[in-house]
Amino acid sequence: MKRNIIKEKSFGFAIRIVKLYQFLVNDKKEYVLSKQLLRSGTSVGAMVRESEHAESKKDFIHKLSIAQKELNESIYWIELLKETDYLDDIQFDSLYASAIEIMKLITSILTTSKVNIKKK
């Protein structure tokens, strides 16, 4: 079976977000921002999974577009947590790099998918 890189990476990102949420709540006693990140960060992988069984190419694009928006929101919360000293440089750099890598993959898939729809 062919590997689904975006599925693997978005699921791995969700795992990291859950673990970060646990750290922020248990160690930093931060409950509001971390909850926002938990929602958006785990939603990325969920939407990628939904896109696997999309009803049409347009539905596929729609679901991946939502994943892209959720990832953009996650990047916002990661940046905010860094700027408010809840994340150190190492935590931020690692999470931010993962988010950007996934964003590039999703953007590439969306661009290709949209081009293919226009050709039909």
Order of alpha helices (4+ residues) and beta strands (2+ residues): alpha-alpha-alpha-alpha
